[in-house]
Amino acid sequence: MSGDEQQRLAALHEYRVLDAPADDELTAVVRVAAMCGRRLREGTFVHVRDARTDPVYRDNPWVTGVLADVRFYASAPLVTPQGHALGTLCVFDSVPRELTGEQRARLEDLAGVILALFERRRQARITAEPAIEAEARQRFTDTVLDTIDVAVVAADRSGHLTVFNRTARDWHGLDADPSVEPADFAEHYRLFRADGVTPIPSEEIPLLQVLHGGAVSEAELVIRPDGLPARHVVVGGSALTAADGTPLGRSWR
């Protein structure tokens, strides 16, 4: 396989011409003209008045009557801005015909529309792929968090809870609620000092201590949700930062 053909096939895959079904817009255009691979690599407009008299086409089964009885044939190339021929947009008839200059221009316009649809679909896929990858990474992270038996809780930079893993949900009997204000954590999440009786003041909640710049290690508290066993836990907290050092929030476990 030549280097040019390899590049052309790469372009076909990039535009998902080989990999994905046509959308409604492309299908509507192709109803007007049929796809054809003949003289694909020439990348030029082809107009054959009577294929039966043309040495290139006269022995083709689509012309001889084996598959069809094509006489008139015209095709406009589908060439990317990089010069790769994706295919051709073709029209046929069973009787000899001549194309007028206006008809040829319309066929070339339709080929341009198809290329624009290919390009729009390619750009939409390129735009969507980072979001899809981010969603896949998030699902993986959530799965990992939910498989460990240590409770993991995270808050955004304002202190509102954003993450409870499975163990944290089991211990609290509920999920993280971003609408709950940090001042209400003790009451909402049933947090108590180590004696299991005294509601823990906001300034002693490990997550909020970390949020305000304090270091937390082996802090003791009791989670005592209604209808569930009380749990005496020892927790630590740390800051969450992006790869560039941007603060994202805080977590404790």
C-alpha positions in Angstrom: 0.0 0.0 0.0 1.4 3.4 -1.0 2.0 6.2 1.4 -0.7 8.3 -0.3 -3.2 5.5 0.1 -2.3 5.1 3.8 -2.9 8.8 4.3 -6.2 8.6 2.5 -7.4 5.7 4.6 -6.2 7.6 7.7 -8.3 10.6 6.6 -11.3 8.3 6.0 -11.1 7.0 9.6 -10.5 10.5 10.9 -13.7 11.7 9.3 -15.4 8.5 10.4 -16.5 7.8 6.8 -15.7 4.1 7.3 -16.6 3.8 11.0 -20.0 5.5 11.5 -23.4 5.5 9.8 -24.4 8.6 7.9 -26.5 11.1 9.8 -29.8 12.5 8.6 -28.3 15.4 6.8 -25.8 13.4 4.9 -28.4 10.8 4.0 -30.6 13.5 2.6 -27.9 14.7 0.3 -26.9 11.2 -0.8 -30.6 10.6 -1.8 -30.0 13.1 -4.6 -26.7 11.5 -5.8 -25.2 8.1 -5.2 -21.7 7.3 -3.9 -19.2 5.8 -6.4 -15.5 4.8 -6.1 -14.6 4.9 -9.7 -11.6 7.2 -10.5 -11.5 8.0 -6.8 -7.8 8.9 -6.6 -7.9 11.2 -9.6 -9.7 13.8 -7.5 -11.2 15.5 -10.6 -14.7 16.0 -12.0 -15.7 13.1 -14.3 -18.5 13.4 -16.9 -19.3 10.4 -19.2 -22.1 11.0 -21.7 -22.4 7.3 -22.6 -20.5 4.8 -20.5 -21.0 2.1 -23.2 -18.7 3.9 -25.5 -16.1 4.9 -22.9 -13.1 2.5 -22.8 -12.8 3.0 -19.0 -16.4 2.0 -18.3 -17.8 -0.1 -21.2 -16.8 -3.4 -19.6 -18.0 -2.6 -16.1 -20.8 -4.9 -14.9 -22.8 -1.8 -14.0 -22.7 -0.8 -17.7 -22.9 -4.2 -19.4 -26.2 -5.1 -17.8 -24.8 -7.7 -15.4 -25.6 -5.4 -12.4 -27.2 -2.4 -14.1 -27.5 -0.6 -17.4 -25.7 2.7 -16.7 -25.2 5.1 -19.6 -24.7 8.6 -18.3 -22.3 9.0 -15.4 -20.9 12.1 -13.6 -18.9 12.4 -10.4 -17.6 15.2 -8.2 -14.6 14.3 -6.0 -14.8 14.6 -2.2 -11.4 16.0 -1.4 -10.4 17.3 2.1 -8.5 20.6 2.5 -5.4 18.4 3.1 -5.8 16.9 -0.4 -7.1 13.5 0.7 -9.8 12.0 -1.6 -12.6 10.6 0.7 -14.8 9.4 -2.2 -16.9 10.8 -5.0 -20.5 12.0 -5.3 -21.9 10.4 -8.4 -25.1 10.6 -10.5 -26.3 8.0 -13.0 -28.9 7.5 -15.7 -29.8 4.7 -18.0 -29.8 6.9 -21.1 -26.9 9.1 -22.5 -27.0 12.6 -21.2 -25.0 15.8 -21.2 -24.5 18.0 -18.1 -25.0 21.7 -18.5 -22.6 24.0 -16.8 -25.2 24.8 -14.1 -25.9 21.2 -13.4 -22.2 20.5 -13.0 -21.9 23.4 -10.6 -24.8 22.0 -8.6 -23.2 18.6 -8.3 -20.0 20.2 -7.2 -21.9 22.3 -4.7 -23.5 19.1 -3.3 -20.0 17.5 -2.9 -19.0 20.6 -1.0 -22.0 20.2 1.3 -21.0 16.6 2.0 -17.5 17.6 2.8 -18.8 20.3 5.2 -21.0 17.7 6.9 -18.0 15.4 7.3 -15.9 18.3 8.7 -18.7 19.4 11.1 -19.1 15.8 12.4 -15.3 15.5 12.8 -15.1 18.8 14.7 -18.1 17.7 16.9 -16.3 14.5 17.7 -13.0 16.3 18.5 -14.9 18.7 20.8 -16.8 15.8 22.6 -13.9 13.5 23.1 -12.2 15.4 26.0 -15.6 15.5 27.8 -16.1 11.7 27.2 -12.6 11.0 28.5 -13.1 13.2 31.6 -16.4 11.3 32.3 -14.6 8.0 31.9 -11.9 9.1 34.3 -14.5 10.3 36.8 -16.3 6.9 36.6 -13.0 5.2 37.2 -12.2 7.4 40.2 -15.7 6.9 41.7 -15.4 3.2 41.3 -12.0 3.1 43.1 -13.4 5.3 45.9 -16.4 3.1 46.3 -14.3 -0.1 46.6 -12.3 1.0 49.6 -13.5 0.6 53.2 -12.2 4.0 54.3 -14.6 6.9 54.3 -13.6 9.7 52.0 -15.2 13.1 52.1 -14.4 16.1 50.0 -15.5 19.7 49.9 -15.0 22.5 47.4 -13.1 25.7 48.2 -16.2 27.2 49.9 -16.5 24.3 52.3 -19.6 22.7 50.7 -19.4 18.9 50.6 -19.1 17.5 47.1 -18.1 13.8 47.6 -19.1 11.0 49.9 -17.7 7.6 48.8 -19.6 4.4 49.5 -18.2 3.9 53.0 -19.0 7.5 54.0 -22.5 7.1 52.7 -22.9 3.9 54.7 -21.6 5.5 57.9 -23.8 8.7 57.6 -26.8 7.0 56.1 -27.0 9.7 53.4 -25.0 11.3 50.6 -23.1 14.5 50.5 -25.4 17.5 50.1 -23.7 20.6 48.5 -26.6 22.8 49.6 -25.8 22.3 53.3 -23.9 25.2 54.8 -20.7 24.3 56.7 -22.1 25.8 59.9 -24.8 23.2 59.8 -22.6 20.2 59.2 -22.7 18.9 62.8 -26.5 18.9 62.9 -27.1 17.6 59.4 -24.4 14.9 59.4 -24.8 14.1 63.1 -21.2 14.8 64.2 -20.2 14.7 67.9 -17.1 15.1 69.9 -15.3 11.9 71.0 -17.7 11.5 74.0 -20.5 10.8 71.5 -22.8 13.3 73.2 -21.5 16.8 72.6 -22.2 18.2 69.1 -18.9 19.1 67.6 -18.4 22.9 67.0 -17.8 23.9 63.4 -14.3 25.1 64.2 -13.4 21.5 65.3 -14.7 19.7 62.3 -11.6 18.4 60.6 -12.7 19.2 57.1 -13.3 22.8 58.0 -10.0 23.0 59.9 -8.2 22.0 56.8 -10.2 24.5 54.8 -9.0 27.3 57.0 -5.4 26.3 56.7 -5.0 24.1 59.7 -3.2 20.7 59.7 -5.4 17.8 60.8 -4.1 14.3 61.8 -5.8 11.6 63.9 -8.7 13.8 65.0 -11.4 11.9 66.9 -15.1 12.4 66.4 -18.3 10.3 66.5 -20.8 9.9 63.7 -24.2 9.1 65.3 -26.9 9.1 62.6 -30.5 8.4 63.5 -31.3 4.7 63.2 -27.7 3.6 62.6 -24.9 2.5 64.9 -22.7 5.3 66.2 -19.1 5.2 64.8 -16.1 6.4 66.6 -13.7 7.5 63.9 -10.2 8.9 63.6 -9.7 11.2 60.7 -7.0 13.2 58.9 -7.4 16.0 56.3 -5.5 17.4 53.4 -5.8 20.1 50.7 -6.8 19.2 47.1 -4.8 20.9 44.4 -4.7 20.6 40.6 -1.5 19.6 38.8 -0.6 23.3 38.4 -1.1 23.9 42.1 -4.5 25.6 41.9 -6.5 24.9 45.1 -9.6 22.7 44.4 -10.9 22.0 47.9 -10.3 19.8 50.9 -10.8 16.2 51.9 -10.7 14.1 55.0 -10.7 10.4 55.6 
